[in-house]
Amino acid sequence: MTYNLFNQSNLEFLKSQPDNSIDSIVTDPPYGISFMGKSWDYDVPGVDTWKELMRVLKPGGHIIVACGTRTQHRMAVNIEDAGFEIRDIVAWVYGSGFPKSLNIGKAVDKLQGNEREVVGTEEIDIGMQSGSMHSGRRTEVITRDKTKGNSPYEGWGTALKPAMELWTLARKPLSEKTVAENVLKWGTGGINIDECRVGNETRTYDLTMTSGNFETTNGGKNIKSGTATVTGRFPANFIHDGSHEVVSMFPETKSGKAGIRTSDGFNQNSYGKGMGIKAGEFNGEYGDSGLASRFFYTAKASKSERNAGLDGFKEKEGPKQFNEGLEGKLRSDGTVIKESIKHKNHHPTVKPVALMRYLARLITPKGGVVLDPYLGSGSTGVACMQEGFNFIGVEMDKEYFEIAKARIEHWTKL
């Protein structure tokens, strides 16, 4: 496996690259929300960038692209307008996001000079969360007065609690008539289901189907006897951080019988025909039971992970906490002092390596070349080194480029 990193504009780099030379693209580009006032985050990447990315990608090659909920539609439209086929949206759901919501009632009271009544106290978790939703945090609970006003706007705010990011999964159109023919020619066109299955439990299923448990069209006779074995659950378009807040939302569910086709080619409880699966055959899937464990999960990047390989780097002030009013130590009047955290890796949107490994593995053929045109601090590159993929990363910012270079080099030596 090899890696090549380029400290330049990605469009400038892409124009020098040959057609059909990249197997997959895994990237976390700007979301277009002017995060922390950064000039690079003024907009989502335009159609011209995605056209160049499609040109260098092999026919049938996949891309998976991160975005926030407010601008994901703009990202997806630009990707589609460049010629990609939108295949799915993968949601990464987490429990430690905080609402950046203005308390309108409190703001109105302040504007009008109204006094607010102290109605009790409340405990607030102000765990320091450098980079908002993107990195690790520590727990710190404060107690403050809980107040209430008489304004008709009491209880109104301006935002929901952030709890997920959305990854657009898209594919360059095939050059061949079928996926099978495209895979044989280019090695691209499909996604790696079996190596992205969730869990390691092995289940064996009885394929005997009778009128007692399946609706069939052959008079209830057995279609096929025997067993089928499959390991791990079929990967879903849902990933979570494993936090208690997320996991506790999942009820215990009973397993269905979605894995066996009836004599007319239908799945039980399905409205769709079988995809080339003969009557009575096991399709490699099964109805899920259990809790959140049936979905892939990965915690956010810890401080040790984001700083690994940066021993010679100086700490630099990272992003200030931006969940309004809950981020830091208390002043004598009960208000909260906003604080920032120093990191050697001070990039504001560090993704966990485990997440990037999973996404790269999902869409990249064995030994393939992964491109990240928005390298940032290099989590995708680290992931590709661990997965055995060849990697190309492009980052325009010199400081972030040096951080990414050191992190990736560190992981190649382990």
Residue, then its C-alpha position, 0 to 999 in steps of 0.5 A: m500500500t502507498y500514500n501520496l499527499f498533495n498540498q494544493s487546490n484539489l481542482e488544480f490537482l485533479k486537472s493533472q490526473p488521468d481519466n478513470s484512475i481512482d477506485s473510490i472517493v471518501t471525503d468530508p468536504p466543507y458543509g457551507i455553513s461558515f463554520m467558525g468563520k472559516s473561509w474554506d467553509y463558505d459553500v459546499p463544493g460546486v458542480d465543477t469539482w464533482k465533474e472533475l472527481m467523476r472524470v478521474l473515478k473509474p466507471g461504477g466507482h462509488i463516492i461517499v461524502a459527508c455533510g451536515t443536515r442543513t446543507q446536505h441537499r445542496m451537496a447532493v444536488n451538486i453531486e447529482d448535477a455533475g452526473f453521479e447516480i445518487r444511491d443512498i444516504v448514510a446517517w451517522v447518529y450520535g448522542s453528544g451533540f448540543p443545540k445551538s438554540l437561542n432561548i427566545g423568551k429569555a432574550v425578549d425578557k432581557l430586551q424588555g427589562n423583565e425579571r425572570e423568576v427562579v423556579g429551581t436548579e438544574e444540572i447541565d452537562i457542559g462536557m468540553q466538546s472541541g470541534s462541536m459534534h466531531s470529536g471527543r468530549r469530557t463530562e463536566v456537570i454544573t448546577r445553575d438556576k432554572t428561570k422562567g419568564n412571563s413572555p408569550y415566547e417563553g419556551w421558544g427557541t431557534a434550533l433542534k439538537p444536532a444528532m446526525e450527519l448525512w453521507t451521500l453515497a453515489r456512483k459514477p455510471l457504469s460503462e458496461k451493460t451490467v454491474a457484473e460486466n462492469v466489475l469484471k472490466w474495472g473492478t468497480g460497481g458494487i459495494n462490499i457487503d460481507e466485509c461490512r456486516v455488523g456483528n460476528e454471530t453466525r446463524t443457521y436457517d431452516l429453508t423448509m417452507t410450508s404453508g404453515n409459515f410462508e404463503t406459497t403458491n404450490g399448495g403448501k408443499n415444501i419448496k426446498s429443504g436444508t439450511a443456510t448459514v450467514t455471519g453478521r447482519f446486512p449493513a444498513n444506511f444507519i451508523h451510530d456512536g454507541s452512546h447511551e443516549v442513542v442506544s437507549m432509544f432502540p426497543e427489543t425487536k423480534s426477528g422476521k423471516a425476510g431471508i427466504r424467497t417464496s415460490d413466486g419470488f417474493n420475500q415474506n412481508s415484502y412488496g418487491k420481487g426477488m432480485g435474481i433469487k430463485a424460489g425457496e433460496f436463502n438471499g443472504e439476509y435475515g430479519d433483525s432482532g435485538l437492539a442497536s447492536r444490529f447497526f455498525y457503531t463507532a465512537k467519536a475521535s478521542k483526544s489521543e486518536r486525533n493527536a497520535g503522531l503529532d509529538g513534535f507539534k505545538e498545541k494550538e487553540g482549537p474551536k470555541q465551544f458554540n452551544e450557547g450558554l452551556e460551555g465552560k465555567l460559571r461566572s459569579d452571576g451564574t452565566v457561563i464563560k465560553e472556553s476553547i481547548k488546545h490541541k496539537n490537531h486543531h482541525p475543527t472537524v476530525k472524524p473517527v478513524a473507525l468510521m472512515r475505515y468502515l466507509a472506505r471498506l464499504i466502497t473500495p475494491k481490494g487493493g484499490v486507490v482511495l482519493d480524499p480531495y478534502l484531506g483535512s487532518g488525515s483521518t481518511g488516510v489513516a483509515c486507508m493505511q489500516e485497511g490496506f488501500n492505496f491512498i491519495g489525499v489533497e489539502m490546500d491548508k498548509e497547517y492541516f496538511e502537515i498534521a495529516k502527513a504526520r498522522i498518516e506517517h505515524w500509522t504506517k509505522l505501527 
